[in-house]
Structure formats: structure tokens, C-alpha cells
Amino acid sequence: MVKEFIKAKGIKKTYDHVKAVDNLDITVNKGEIFGLIGPNGAGKSTAIECILGTKKKDSGSVDILNMDPINNRKRVFEEIGVQFQDSYYPDRIKVKEMCQLVASLYTKSIDWREMLSKFGLSDKSKQMISELSGGERQKLSVILALLHKPKIVFLDELTTGLDPSARRQMWNFLKSLNMQGLTIFLTSHYMDEVHYLCDRISIIDKGKIITTGTPDDVIKAVDEGSLEEAYLKLIAKKGEIQ
């Protein structure tokens, strides 16, 4: 039987009477690459933050690795990695210093030098993070999320700012990690990325899940030729309903 690594039921979050997340249900299975996709402001980042417990939900329940992420915060974050869309770093800190700092927080970690090499950042190790390009900072954020060998990694817009070659390298690297057992929860605006990486997706708009299934199942359900066309059609239909 497939083990559920993440179970979110009935998650609600409201800001000033606006429902950012509205009765959201998400399940992510062990060893799965799961994608949560939707337009800007659809509720993706809020949903992830509520699941992680970094943002307080109004109602609902969350279980990560059979633990409550709020009551068991330390234990949960020892087993998961997180790369937020907007990552902030201390002023005047070098790449290698940040890697060393993050690695020191855990009892187990991957060699950060090896990770920098895999991501093409070895020559940036002595450089200030503030001097990195947007794409380089994005790579560093993913490295830091993976340093402690998590069972699950959350990746929010993971390839924003990367050129096509770097995006493809990132995809292949994540696929290889998934083959080794890493469970991945990601968000992305790139439908080619989602189709290539994800075993299963949910499309969210205005805080509600529109549909869930494999990328191919979603495409077939609306009789379109690509995931991007299917996504645009579903979002348009949701807008008409609203």
C-alpha cells in the first residue's frame, strides 16, 4: 500500500474576508512528485505555508510523515526541506558560509562542496550571496533545502530565473533524487516543467482545487493537446463560474 507522506484536509485561510485557501484537500504519496499549479494569487504559496505550519490556518488538519507540523515542528523540519519563492539571507554572508551554517543545524548532511559543483556554483563559494544573479540564488536555495537529505522537499517556483539549459539540468537532478526515494512537492508556472516532472498535479484557482490527476489525465479530461492548453481552458472555465 502506498504511504501518504502529506495529508491536508479542509484547509482554510482568510485575509480580510478574502478566502486565500478555501477548504483545500491535498494528499502526496511517498516517492511522488506532486505539483500544485495555478495563476498568481491563486493560493499556492499560502497553501504550502499552511501545510508547513509557517502560516497559521483558520481551520483544517495537516499531517506530514505522521506528524503534526505545528506540535512536532522540530522533528518535521529535520525530515523536510523547503525552498520558498522569496528566500532571504543575512547581509554580508558568503555562499560557503551559508552552506556551512545550514549543514551545522542538522545531524546529517550532504557535502555542500559536492552540491555546489553539481549546480555549477563551485566558483561562487567565496562570493557574497548578495552578489549572485537571480538564477544563482535560486540554485543556492534548492541546495540549502537538500543539504540535510530530507525525505520530502517543498519547491516553490524552483526554476524561476534559470536559463533553459539550467532548467533542464535542474529537472534531471530532481528526477534522479526522486528515483532515489525523495518525495517532491512543487509549484511552477512552467507547464512543460510540470508535465515532465510531476506524477500527479492539482490545479488551484481562487483558493479552490479545480481538478487533480496525472498531467495526461488532465489533458484528456478537457480534450486538449498539451498541459498548458488544458490548464488555460480549466482556469477560463473557473473564471466563468465565478
C-alpha positions in Angstrom: 0.0 0.0 0.0 1.3 3.5 -0.9 2.1 5.5 2.2 0.7 9.1 2.4 3.6 11.4 3.3 1.4 14.5 3.3 -2.3 14.7 4.2 -4.1 18.1 4.2 -7.8 18.2 4.8 -10.2 21.1 4.8 -7.5 23.8 4.9 -8.9 27.3 5.1 -7.2 30.7 5.3 -8.8 34.1 5.0 -7.3 37.6 4.8 -9.7 40.5 5.3 -12.7 38.4 4.2 -10.9 37.1 1.1 -10.6 33.3 1.0 -6.9 32.7 0.1 -7.3 29.0 0.6 -10.8 27.5 0.6 -11.4 24.0 2.0 -8.3 22.6 0.4 -7.6 18.8 0.4 -4.2 17.6 -0.8 -2.6 14.2 -0.5 1.0 13.5 -1.5 2.2 9.9 -1.6 5.7 8.5 -0.7 8.1 8.8 -3.6 5.8 11.0 -5.7 6.5 14.3 -7.5 3.4 16.3 -6.9 2.7 19.7 -8.5 0.3 22.4 -7.2 -0.3 24.8 -10.1 -2.4 27.9 -10.7 -2.3 31.6 -11.6 -0.7 34.3 -9.5 -2.7 34.9 -6.3 -4.5 31.5 -6.6 -3.3 30.4 -3.2 -0.4 28.2 -3.9 2.2 29.7 -1.6 -0.4 30.2 1.1 -1.4 26.6 0.8 2.2 25.5 1.2 2.8 27.7 4.2 -0.4 26.4 5.9 0.7 22.8 5.3 4.1 23.6 6.7 2.7 25.4 9.7 4.7 28.6 8.9 1.4 30.3 8.4 -1.5 29.7 10.8 -4.5 28.2 9.1 -8.0 29.1 10.1 -9.2 25.5 10.1 -8.4 22.1 8.8 -5.8 19.4 9.6 -2.3 18.6 8.3 -0.2 15.5 8.7 3.4 15.3 7.4 5.1 12.0 7.9 2.5 11.1 10.5 3.3 14.2 12.5 1.5 17.5 13.1 3.8 20.2 11.7 3.0 22.6 14.4 3.1 20.4 17.5 6.1 18.5 16.1 7.9 21.4 14.3 11.5 20.4 15.1 11.0 16.7 14.1 9.1 17.6 11.0 11.7 20.1 9.8 14.5 17.6 10.4 12.8 15.4 7.7 11.7 18.0 5.2 13.5 20.7 3.0 11.9 23.9 1.9 12.8 26.4 -0.9 10.5 29.4 -0.7 9.8 31.6 -3.8 11.4 34.5 -2.0 14.4 33.5 0.1 16.1 36.0 2.4 19.7 35.7 3.6 21.8 37.6 6.2 23.7 40.6 4.9 27.3 40.1 4.1 27.4 36.3 4.1 29.3 34.2 1.6 27.9 31.2 -0.2 30.1 28.7 1.6 29.4 30.3 4.9 25.6 29.9 4.3 26.1 26.3 3.3 28.2 25.6 6.4 25.7 27.3 8.6 22.7 25.3 7.3 24.7 22.0 7.4 25.6 22.6 11.0 22.0 22.7 12.0 21.5 19.0 11.2 23.0 15.8 12.5 23.3 14.5 8.9 24.1 16.4 5.8 25.4 16.1 2.2 28.9 17.6 1.3 27.9 21.1 0.4 31.0 21.4 -1.9 29.7 18.5 -3.9 26.3 20.1 -4.2 27.8 23.4 -5.3 29.7 21.5 -8.0 26.6 19.7 -9.3 24.8 23.1 -9.6 27.7 24.8 -11.2 28.4 27.1 -8.3 31.8 26.0 -7.2 33.4 29.2 -8.4 30.9 31.2 -6.4 31.6 29.6 -2.9 33.6 32.6 -1.7 31.3 35.2 -3.2 28.7 37.2 -1.2 25.2 35.9 -1.8 24.1 39.4 -2.4 26.3 39.5 -5.5 24.8 36.3 -7.1 22.4 36.6 -10.0 18.8 35.7 -9.5 19.3 32.3 -11.1 22.3 31.6 -8.9 20.4 32.5 -5.8 17.6 30.2 -6.9 20.1 27.3 -7.3 21.5 28.0 -3.8 18.1 28.0 -2.3 17.5 24.5 -3.7 20.9 23.3 -2.5 20.2 24.5 1.0 16.8 22.8 1.0 18.5 19.5 0.1 21.7 19.6 2.3 20.3 17.5 5.2 19.0 14.7 2.9 15.3 15.3 3.6 12.5 12.8 2.9 10.3 15.5 1.4 11.3 18.7 -0.3 8.9 21.7 -1.0 10.0 23.7 -4.0 8.1 27.0 -4.7 8.7 28.2 -8.3 12.0 26.3 -8.3 13.3 27.3 -11.8 12.3 31.0 -11.8 15.3 33.0 -13.2 17.1 30.0 -14.7 18.0 29.8 -18.3 16.7 26.8 -20.4 19.9 24.8 -20.0 20.0 25.3 -16.2 16.3 24.4 -16.0 16.8 21.1 -17.8 19.8 20.3 -15.5 17.6 21.0 -12.5 14.8 18.8 -13.8 17.2 15.9 -14.4 18.8 16.4 -11.0 15.4 16.3 -9.2 14.3 13.3 -11.3 17.5 11.4 -10.1 16.8 12.3 -6.5 13.2 11.2 -6.9 14.4 7.9 -8.3 16.4 7.5 -5.0 13.3 8.0 -3.0 12.9 11.7 -2.5 9.3 12.9 -2.4 8.8 16.3 -4.0 6.0 18.9 -3.7 6.5 21.7 -6.2 4.7 24.8 -7.6 5.5 26.1 -11.1 4.2 28.4 -13.9 6.0 26.3 -16.5 3.7 23.7 -17.8 6.5 21.9 -19.7 8.3 21.6 -16.4 5.2 20.3 -14.6 4.4 17.8 -17.3 8.0 16.5 -17.4 8.4 16.2 -13.6 5.1 15.5 -12.0 3.4 12.2 -11.4 0.2 14.0 -10.3 -1.0 17.6 -10.1 -3.7 19.7 -8.6 -4.8 22.9 -10.3 -5.9 25.7 -7.8 -7.7 28.9 -8.5 -9.1 31.4 -6.1 -8.2 29.1 -3.2 -10.1 26.1 -4.5 -8.8 22.9 -6.2 -10.3 22.7 -9.7 -9.0 19.2 -10.6 -6.5 16.6 -9.6 -4.9 13.8 -11.6 -1.9 12.9 -13.7 -0.8 15.5 -16.3 -2.0 13.3 -19.1 -5.4 12.6 -17.4 -5.9 16.4 -17.0 -5.1 16.9 -20.7 -7.5 14.1 -21.8 -10.3 15.3 -19.5 -10.7 18.6 -21.3 -9.7 17.2 -24.8 -6.7 19.4 -25.4 -3.3 18.8 -26.9 -1.0 20.0 -24.1 -1.0 20.6 -20.4 -0.7 24.3 -21.0 -3.8 24.4 -23.2 -5.7 22.2 -20.7 -4.6 24.5 -17.8 -5.7 27.6 -19.6 -9.1 26.1 -20.5 -9.8 25.0 -17.0 -8.8 28.4 -15.5 -11.0 30.1 -18.0 -14.0 27.9 -17.2 -13.4 28.5 -13.5 -13.5 32.3 -14.2 -16.9 31.9 -15.9 -18.3 30.0 -13.0 -17.1 32.7 -10.6 
